[in-house]
Amino acid sequence: MHNRLQLSQLELGKPLPDWRLESIFDGDIPSIEDFTGKPLLILFFSLGCPGCLGRAIPFANRIAYENEGTMHVLGIHTNFEGVDVSKEKFLKAKEEFYIRFPFFKDYNYDTTFLNYGAGGTPHWILVDEEGNVVYSIFGSDPNNALLRLDYMINELKIS
């Protein structure tokens, strides 16, 4: 459901609300249920965001690499400016930034971004193995958002 008046449908400790995504590379759109059984880290990013390209995507790549088989990482390209990005530009970015995780476009540029109450790009959502939201944070500062996110990921792996 898309609701611009009550922006965030996300509640900590509750199941992750449905997302609305579009395929970039002609693949199937995953359902939330496809990711249950293992923690899920969602990255909202934009190719026009320097913090996304310089810090967030490399961090997500590291998490995907270090936790292969024990954690899912999913990227959602959002574009709240409403500018379309070509498939060719996505392919170039995937190669240039060696993106190791699946990523999709947000429906109508920013539907899931708004529904999940994201604060901008990059924005992170951490979901436990049962599909419940455990953390949501905006930013890519290594000494703030990424450090806190790393702690939360490690706590999920310990429990």
C-alpha positions as CSV (number, residue, x, y, z in Angstrom):
1,M,0.0,0.0,0.0
2,H,1.3,3.5,-0.9
3,N,0.4,6.1,1.6
4,R,2.0,9.6,1.4
5,L,0.2,10.9,4.4
6,Q,1.3,8.3,6.9
7,L,4.8,7.8,5.5
8,S,6.3,5.1,7.7
9,Q,4.6,1.8,7.8
10,L,7.8,0.3,9.5
11,E,7.7,-0.7,13.1
12,L,10.6,-2.1,15.1
13,G,9.8,-5.6,16.3
14,K,7.1,-6.1,13.7
15,P,7.1,-7.9,10.4
16,L,8.6,-6.0,7.4
17,P,5.8,-4.5,5.4
18,D,5.5,-5.5,1.8
19,W,7.7,-3.8,-0.7
20,R,7.0,-2.7,-4.3
21,L,9.9,-3.1,-6.5
22,E,10.7,-3.1,-10.3
23,S,13.2,-5.3,-12.0
24,I,16.2,-3.7,-13.6
25,F,17.8,-6.7,-15.3
26,D,14.6,-8.5,-16.3
27,G,14.7,-10.9,-13.3
28,D,11.9,-11.9,-11.0
29,I,11.0,-9.6,-8.1
30,P,11.7,-11.4,-4.8
31,S,9.1,-11.6,-2.1
32,I,9.9,-10.8,1.5
33,E,9.3,-14.5,2.3
34,D,12.2,-15.4,0.0
35,F,14.5,-13.9,2.6
36,T,13.1,-15.5,5.8
37,G,15.4,-17.9,7.6
38,K,18.4,-15.6,7.6
39,P,18.8,-11.9,8.6
40,L,18.3,-9.4,5.8
41,L,20.0,-6.1,5.3
42,I,18.3,-3.7,3.0
43,L,20.1,-0.7,1.5
44,F,18.2,2.1,0.0
45,F,20.6,3.9,-2.3
46,S,20.8,6.2,-5.3
47,L,23.4,6.3,-8.1
48,G,23.3,10.1,-7.6
49,C,24.3,9.9,-3.9
50,P,28.1,10.3,-3.2
51,G,27.7,8.7,0.3
52,C,26.0,5.7,-1.3
53,L,28.7,5.2,-3.9
54,G,31.7,5.9,-1.7
55,R,30.7,4.2,1.6
56,A,27.3,2.5,1.6
57,I,27.7,0.2,-1.4
58,P,31.2,-0.9,-0.3
59,F,29.9,-1.6,3.2
60,A,27.0,-3.6,1.8
61,N,29.4,-5.5,-0.4
62,R,31.6,-6.3,2.6
63,I,28.5,-7.5,4.6
64,A,27.4,-9.7,1.6
65,Y,30.9,-11.1,1.2
66,E,31.7,-11.8,4.9
67,N,28.2,-13.2,5.6
68,E,27.6,-15.2,2.4
69,G,25.2,-18.1,3.2
70,T,24.3,-16.7,6.6
71,M,22.7,-13.3,5.7
72,H,20.9,-11.7,2.8
73,V,21.7,-8.2,1.4
74,L,19.2,-6.5,-0.9
75,G,19.6,-3.1,-2.6
76,I,16.7,-0.9,-3.5
77,H,17.6,2.0,-5.8
78,T,15.3,4.9,-4.9
79,N,15.1,8.2,-6.7
80,F,13.0,10.7,-4.8
81,E,13.9,13.3,-7.5
82,G,11.9,11.2,-10.0
83,V,14.7,10.9,-12.6
84,D,14.8,7.7,-14.5
85,V,18.1,5.7,-14.6
86,S,18.8,3.6,-17.7
87,K,19.6,-0.1,-17.6
88,E,23.0,0.7,-19.1
89,K,23.8,3.0,-16.2
90,F,22.8,0.3,-13.7
91,L,25.0,-2.2,-15.6
92,K,28.0,0.2,-15.5
93,A,27.5,0.8,-11.8
94,K,27.2,-2.9,-11.0
95,E,30.5,-3.5,-12.7
96,E,32.3,-0.3,-11.5
97,F,31.3,-0.8,-7.9
98,Y,31.4,-4.6,-8.0
99,I,28.0,-4.9,-6.5
100,R,27.8,-8.3,-4.9
101,F,24.1,-8.2,-3.9
102,P,20.9,-8.2,-5.8
103,F,19.3,-4.8,-6.3
104,F,16.0,-3.5,-7.8
105,K,14.4,-0.2,-8.5
106,D,11.8,1.2,-6.2
107,Y,8.3,1.3,-7.7
108,N,7.4,4.7,-9.0
109,Y,10.9,5.9,-7.9
110,D,10.2,6.1,-4.1
111,T,7.2,4.0,-3.0
112,T,9.0,1.6,-0.7
113,F,11.4,4.3,0.4
114,L,8.4,6.4,1.6
115,N,6.5,3.4,3.0
116,Y,9.5,2.4,5.1
117,G,10.1,5.9,6.4
118,A,13.6,6.2,5.0
119,G,15.4,9.4,5.9
120,G,17.3,9.8,2.6
121,T,20.0,7.8,0.9
122,P,21.7,5.7,2.0
123,H,19.1,4.3,4.4
124,W,19.5,0.8,6.0
125,I,16.9,-1.6,7.4
126,L,17.9,-4.7,9.3
127,V,15.5,-7.6,9.5
128,D,15.9,-10.7,11.7
129,E,15.6,-14.3,10.4
130,E,11.8,-14.3,11.2
131,G,11.2,-11.2,9.1
132,N,10.8,-8.7,11.9
133,V,12.4,-5.3,11.7
134,V,15.2,-4.8,14.2
135,Y,16.9,-1.6,13.1
136,S,16.5,1.3,10.7
137,I,19.1,4.0,10.3
138,F,20.0,6.7,7.8
139,G,23.6,7.5,6.7
140,S,27.0,6.3,5.8
141,D,29.3,7.9,8.3
142,P,31.7,5.1,9.3
143,N,31.8,6.4,12.9
144,N,28.1,6.6,13.3
145,A,25.6,4.8,11.1
146,L,27.9,2.1,9.7
147,L,29.4,1.4,13.1
148,R,26.0,1.1,14.7
149,L,24.8,-1.1,11.9
150,D,27.8,-3.3,12.2
151,Y,27.1,-3.7,16.0
152,M,23.5,-4.6,15.2
153,I,24.5,-7.2,12.6
154,N,26.9,-8.8,15.0
155,E,24.3,-8.9,17.7
156,L,21.9,-10.8,15.3
157,K,24.7,-13.3,14.5
158,I,25.4,-13.9,18.2
159,S,21.8,-14.4,19.3
